[in-house]
């Protein structure tokens, strides 16, 4: 089945040295400990399982052999083969990241051509706000106008507040006087990275207000990521009050990743009609345990509220790993359900269709 990748980034298409390649198969932004390699991990094994056959090598080829073959083919050919093997119909791309391992990411049109897929943009709201040139008193209005312009050509807005201040977002927008004070401090500072909780809360509420008349979802990073994150503050359960407050607007909220709080995300999707749970990044990084983790998401989350994604970033390998591991894990899980009598073959096929592409097509109106 071809898939709709509802959350990903673009890729680099340059020759990477072994260290540069290895740096992109881990969420760490640090060099590995002496005597270790990111290939010796669940996702590292998954790369060696799923990617070598796309480049003409046997599965589980040694990392050195794989990298040599990749270099022999060259980055353009290797990227084309790997993305073709992922068999994606559409990719919804967060454009908030512009480089990986020190190299620029492909523009969206080039990514679409390389993947043979429809590519649509997801706008990261913090990136928009950090570029706004305004006064403290004009900050709220200027960021709203900037988000409105960006949303006009996008399929969703996205927040990474989890990285900046955590997910305990208040259930009402901050008072404008608070926003003006916080904006004044931000505008007087170096303005390299927006971390003020008042401005981030105002920004997320503005995203909801902008998306409501357009019928667009808001994606929210939850769960694990790179060391910049304070993991306990990325628990999606912290969003519960905000989620309740947003519900009357009708704006869908898509909880990305989730792991290790994927059960909390599944519960939120079960009890709030406007909440959806994504399995991207989680399925890639949990390796041989991916089917069990996917089953934990589907314990509570309604099947029509779960969304596939790869969260591919930098390496085309991560698109193939995410897609192949998802297909294998979901098929294994549904086969077990069918064998146990928990679902019919028709049910299994329908669930696969919903999570793989149908839910995303409905939600993003693709």
Secondary structure, DSSP 8 states (H G I E B T S, - for coil): --EEEEEE--B--S---HHHHHHTTSS--S---TT--TTSSHHHHHHHHHTGGGGTS-TT--HHHHHHHHHHH-HHHHHHHHHHHH-EEEEEEETT--EETTEE---HHHHHHHHTSEEEEEEEHHHHHHH----TTTHHHHHHHHHHHHHTT-SEEEE-HHHHT-S---SS---HHHHHHHHHHHHHS--SS---HHHHHHHHHHHHHHHHHHT-EEEEEES--STTS-GGGG-GGGGHHHHHHHGGGT--EEEEE-TTSHHHHHHHHHH-TTEEEE-TTHHHHTGGGHHHHHHHHHHHS-GGGEE------B-HHHHHHHHHHHHHHHHHHHHHHHHTTSS-HHHHHHHHHIIIIIHHHHHHT-
